[in-house]
Amino acid sequence: MDEGKAADSASAKRTASGTLARGGGGWRLWAVVPVLLLALAVGAVVSSGSSLVDLVGTNPPPADEFDIRRVELEPGVIRIVVRNPQADDLTIANVNVDDAIVPFTVDGPTTLGRLRSSTIVVPFEWVENDPLAVGVTSSTGIETVREIPAAIATPSPSAEGFLGYALIGVLVGVLPVALGLLWLPALRRASPAWLAAFMALTAGLLTFLGVEALAEAFELQAALPSALGGSGIVLLGVALSFLGMTALAGRLGKGGGAAGLALALLVAIGIGIHNLGEGLAIGASFAVGELQLGTFLIVGFMIHNVTEGLGIAAPVAKSRVSLAVLVGLALIAGAPAILGAWLGGYASSDVLGPLFFAIAAGAAFQVVVEVGRYVARQAPGGLASGHAIGGFLAGIAAMYVTGVLVG
């Protein structure tokens, strides 16, 4: 018996030792091995230079063009921010304004490495509201041209400018959403079937916003140099926002699907992120002198966003919510348009546009999932009911019709 107990004890110790060995730090070393091998393989390809490519053919070299990120106008001065998107160095040779070579100085290096930027300063008496074309030529003779429809002084940060952009954000974001929330009393009197239709309409609204934001993100990304990651910026933004909203929905829903005020909050957040991108577009249009486009966007987005308030009101139609809560939801959904207008008017990063619209798309798609789960649980007949299907299609149609005014 003692020998048996001793054998069992020894076996238990061996098992425990093996478990510790498997659970120790050895697995971390093995996890690094594929990464190290991949680094060696990539290093070998890079060090081989063009010899590997020459085995299957050759491609023409890319055009030695600059990426003109931004043109800033001051009285008697034009500032051109350029970036080198190529793998090889690029040298600034000369600058043209309206097809005439002009003197210039460079705030930064004249020869730019990959993704490096400099600011070209051109003394030039431009005429307000007249069209303007600036060109930057590399040392190899390739010219990059940026056309400005109407020359106006670039806005600089000021109390008046900040107030103006804030007012634009209120008109585009907060006011339409608040007006849409006024449908809440009517929704409280709706039957369960019709309430399900309005919830499905919310899903239709958000689906349209998500697709619209995704298309805008890819359109803006296409104008970026390929060296900045291409569609990876868009996909990263969609994934981050979708997963982040999923985690938030799990917390608000406490393990189940979000409903009531929690669902309204998710809808407001998704709409708010989208309105951030809309404010960015308006601010950028004013910053580059497209005043008519900016004004048209304000009017169009005001009409377009009224239906967003309906999407926030539907989840709380059968809940008791205070006026302060409704004001908070309107601010969450609409106030990001103010921040977007500030960023568009004063920031010079061309990566923010596609990234923000991608984040808006991911958030909208995730909230559509939550709204769909709610309709499936609460609606008479579930997702297959005529009210749910009709409401979803009506939501898409409403956003399309109002969106025509923006386009």
N, C-alpha and C positions, 0 to 999 in steps of 0.2 A: 504493500500500500504506500509506504514511504517513497519507494522508488517511482511509483506511478505519479505521486504528487510532485516529486522532484522533476520528472519528465514534463508534466503539464506546466510547471512553473517556468522551466527552461523554454518550452515552446511559446508560452505567453510573452516571455522577455524577448524572444526572437521576433515575434509578431509585432510587439511594441516598437522594437528597434527598427524594423523594416518600415513601420508606419511613420516613425519620426524621420527616417531617411527620405521617404517619399515626400513627406510634408516639410522637409527642411529647405535649405536654400539651393539645393542642387538643380531643381527645376528651373530656377531663374537663369542659371548659366545656359541650360539647353534652350531656353526661350530666346536668348540673345544670338545663338548660333546662326539661325536663318538671316537675321539682320546683318551680321558681320559678313556672311557669305555674299549677300546681295550687295553690300557696300564694295566688296572686292571686285565683284563682277561689273558693277557700274563704273568703278575706277578704271578697270581694264578697258572698257568701251570708250570712256572719255579720253584716256591717255593714248588710245590708238588714233585719235584725231579723225581725219577724213578717209583713212585707209580702208576702214570697214565699209563705209558708204560707197567708196569707189568700186567695190566688188560688184555692186548691182546697178551702178549708174550714178550720175551726178545731177544735182538740182541747180538751177540758176540762183545766184546769191540774192538775198533780199534787197529791195531798194533802200538806199541809204537815206531814209526819210526820218524826220523828227516827228514827235508827237506833240502838237501844240495843245497844252493842257488848258490854258486860260489866257485871255487877252484883257488886260486892265487898262482903262483909259483915265488919264488925269489931264487937267488943262496943260496943253503943250507937251505932253509926254504919253507915249504908248509903252506899256510893259507887257512883254510876251514871255510866258512861262513855258519852256520847252523841256521835253524829256527824250532820252535816247531809248527806244524800245528794242534796238538791235543787239545782237550778241557782241559785235565789234564796236570799237570806239567811233564816235561821230564828232566832227569838228564843225562849228558854226562858221561859215565862210562869209555870207552877206545876208542882208535883210532888205526886203522890198515892201514898200507901202504904195498901194495902187499902181503896181507895175514899175515903180521908180525905186532905184537903189538909194538907200538912205544911210547916213552915219549911225552908228550904234555903239553902245558899251555893253559889257556883260557883267552882271552881278553873280559871279561864280565862275567856274572853269569854262573855257571856250571849247575844250575837247571833253566830251562827256562819255563816261563808261556806261555799261549796261544799266538801265533804269535810273541813271543819275539825271538830275534836273538843274537848270540854270534859268535866270531871269534876264532877258534881253531888254535893255532900256533904250528907247528910240525917241530923241527930241523931234516932235512933229506937231504942227498946229492943225489938228484935225477939226472938222466942222461938225457941230452938233446936229444930230438927226440925219446926216448924210451917210450913205453906205461907205463901207471901208473894207479893204482887203489887205491883209498882211501876209507876207511869205518869208519863210526862213529856208535858206539854201545851205546844204552841206558842202563839204570840201570836194565831193565827187560830182557836184553840179545838180543834185536832185533837190527840187524845191517842194516845201510843204506849205499849203495856203490855207488860211482861215478867213472866211468872209463874215463880216458883221453887217446885218441888214440896216441898222440905224445906230450911229455912234452917239453914245451918251456916257457921261462920267460914271465910272464904276462905283457903286455904293460903298461907302466906308462906314464902319461901326459908329453909330451916333444914337443919342437918346431918341431923336425923332424917327430915325430909321427902324430902330428896334420896336418903337410903338406902332409904326406903320405895318411892319410885318406881323406883329402880334394881332393887330386889328384884322388883317387879312386872314390869319389863322382862325380867329373867332368866327368870322363870316363864313369861312369854308367848312370848318369842323364843328365848333360848339353849337352855333345857332341852328343849322339844319338838323343835327341830332336831337337837340332839345325840342324843336318843333315836331319831329317824328315821335317823340315820347308822348305827345299830346293825344296819340291814338290809344293810350292806355285805358281811359274810361270806357271806350267802345269795346276794347278787347275783354274787359271784365264781364261784359254782358253777353259775350259770344258763347254759343253752345260748345261742348267738348269737341265735336267734329270740326267746327269752324276754327276753334283754337288750335287744333292740330294742323289745320290748313295754314294758319298764320305761322306756326312753328316751322312747317315745311317751307313756307315762303322765306323765312329767315335763312334756312339752309340754301335756298336758291340764290338769295342775295349774296351770301358769303361765297358760294361756289363761283358766281360771276366775278366777285372781287378777287378771289384767289387766282382764277385763270387770267384775269386782266392784269393783276400784279406780276404774275409769272411771265406773261408776254412782254410787259414793260421791262422787266429785269433782263430778259434775254436780248431785247432790242438795245438797251443801254450797254449791256456787256459786249455786244458785237462791235461797238465803237471803241472799246478799250484795246490796247496792244495785247497781242497773244501772250506776251511774256508775263502778264499779270495773272495768268491762270485760266483765262477763257471761261467756259461755263462752270468751272469749279467754284467760282465765287457764288454763282447763283445756287448751285446745288448745296453748298455749305450753308448758305443762309436759310434755305428751305428746311434742311435737316435740323439745324440748331433750333429754329423757331418751332417746328413741329414737335420735336422731342421735349423742348422746354414747356410748351403748352400742354403736352400730354402729362408731364410731371405735375404741373399746376392743377390740371383737371383732376388728377388722382387725389391730390391733397384736398381740393375743394369738395369733391364728391365723396371723400372718406371711404375709398375703396369701391364705391358703386359709381354709377353714372351721375354726372352733374345735373342738377335740376333747380328750378326756381331762381333765387338770387345768384347762386353759384354759376348757373348756366348763363344768366344775363351778364354777369361779370366777365365770363370767358368771351362772350360775343362782343362786349364793349372793348376788351383788350385787343381782340382780333381786328375790329374795325379801327381802333386807335392806331395800330401799327400801320394799317393801310393809309390812314389819313396823314401819317407822318410822311409817307412817300408823296402824297398829293401836295402837301405843303412844300416839300423839297422841289417838286417840278415848278410850282408857281414862283418860289423865290429865285430859282435858277433862271427862269425866263425873264424876270425883271433885272437880274444881275447882268445879263448879256444884252440888254437893250430891247428885248422883244416885248414891248409894252402892250401892244394890242393882243398878243397871245396870252400874256399874263392876265389881262383884264377878262378875256374870254374864258380862261380857265376858272377864274373866281366865280363867274356867273354859272358856268356849267357844273362845277363841283357843288355849288350850293343846291342846285336842283337835284343833282345826282345823289347827294348824301341825305336828303330828307327821309328816304326809305330806310336808311340805316337805323334811325330812331325806332322805327316799327320793329326791326329785328331785335332790338334790346328790350322793348316793352313786352313782346310776346311771352318770353319765359316767366315774367313776374305777373302775368295777368291774373292768376289765381292766388297770388301771395299779397300779404300786407307789407307795403314798403312805404317809408316816409319820404317826404319831399327832399330831405337832405340826401337820402340814398339815390334818388333819381338825379339830383344835381351832380352827385359824385360820378354816376354812370355816364352822364352826358360829358363831363370833363375828361373822364378816362378815354372815351371814344373820340372826342373832338379836339381836346387841347393839344395832342401831339402834332396837329397841323401847324400850330404856332412854332413849335420847335423845328419842324421841317422847313417852314418858311425862313427862319433864321439861318439854318444850315445852308439852304439853297442860295440865299442872298449873300452870305458872307464867306462860306467855306469854299475851298478850291479843290477839294478831293473829288476826282471823277469816279472813284470806287464806291462812294457812299450811295449813289443812285441805284445801281443794280443790287447792291447788298441789302438796302432797306426794302426795296420792292420784293426781293426774294424772301426776306424775313416775313413780310406781310403775307405773301402767298402761303408759306408754311403754316403760319398762324391761322389763316382763314380755312385752310383745308382741315386742320385739326379740329376747329370748332364745328365744322360741318359734320365731322364724325360724331362729336358729342351731341349735336342737335339731332342727328339721325337716330342715335341710341335712345334719346328722350322720346322722340316721336314713336319709335318702335314699342316702347314700354307703355306710353300713355294714350296714344291715339286709338280711337275705335277702328279696328281693322288693321292697325299697324302701318307699316310703310307702304303696303299694297293698297291702302284705301284710296278711293277717288279723291277725297279731300287732300290727302298728303301729296299725291302725285300732282294734282292740279295746283296746289299751293307752291310746290317746288318749281314748276314750270312758270307760274305767275311771277315768282321772285326773280327768275332769270330774265323774263320778258320785261319786268319793270326796270331792272337795272340797265338792260339794253336800250330801252326807249329813252331813259334819262341820260344814258351815256352818249347817245347820238349828239346831244347838245354839247358835250365836251369835245367830241371828235371834230 
